[in-house]
């Protein structure tokens, strides 16, 4: 890393610490938009090679040599990251709008959770989320390390000479990012570059967060990064025990109830009717989870303030709060109508055999 890129990385890390963005080894899935520099005239260093990918989706393997002459947007993502999902409508629109003028969008899928290393899971998620641009599957984090990246989402825009000229970590800065694309296309000789900015509207989990109502932060369930846990006795990492949920539960605190086994990255109920309770304030509540055994479905039931969610149900449950865990991914369980208020969420797994990783909000 050259001195200029080192300074930018230090500034970004300080920004993450200042705003309380969750991080582990300086990695973050981001929360609110982070600091974004203007386009760099002298550059931030050469684009690293992409040869660490274990597989490519939607494309043959791409090399830095054959990308010379193109403007390249490299986007680091992991498919359960809600912050990345909310950037996807813009990425998709830019790839479509500017592909004829020399822009190549490349998604680098670098996993956060263990199940995101599974190529079949990445392939399924790429199709489900409608990611149509080339994807380098970075399950060993080789490309992540080559870029010295620390964040999901993170985008780097590379000029036609192969030099990184712009970056942004986290959500937001869409106008500045698109202006950087336009400028670098013009520098590369593209003609009649449309200077209008794309207008997008994300749907489902890809809808923009209700930032004014978002008062609850991403929460990990595994013992390695768990915070704000309220069950008496705390988390017992690596062993099975019976938990109880306190009543009342303070805002932004969560608890387990029933018999659970908690490990560093995840928690799993070992008997039927294991519950998680969370007092939260946000429009949307999501839960990253999956079956312990591929092909197995685990039924669950969701309550809000002790009742079925009705009109506040998310896309992965019905109005009665019933749903199925069928694959490892992020499930949208609650989307509150206005006004957004403090709510007590409860999920009960009617059978054992599920792994629970993290809550995210929007």
Secondary structure, 3 states (H helix, E strand, C coil): CCHHHHHHHHHHHHHHHHCCCCCECCEECCCCCCCCCCCCCCCCCECCCCCCCCEEECCCCCCHHHHCCCEEEEEEECCCCHHHHCCHHHHHHHHHHHHHHCEEEEEEECCCCHHHHCHHHHHHHHHHCCCCCEEEECCCCHHHHHHCCCECCEEEEECCCCEEEEEEECCCCHHHHHHHHHHHHHHCCCCCCCCCCCCCCCCHHHCCCCHHHCCCCCEECCCCCECCECCCCCCCECCEEEECCCCCCCCCCEEEEEEEEECCCCEEECCCCEEEEEEECCCEEEEEEEECCCCCCEEEEEEECCECCHHHECCCCCCCCEEEECCCEEEEEEECCCCCCCEEEEEEECCCCEEEEEEEEC
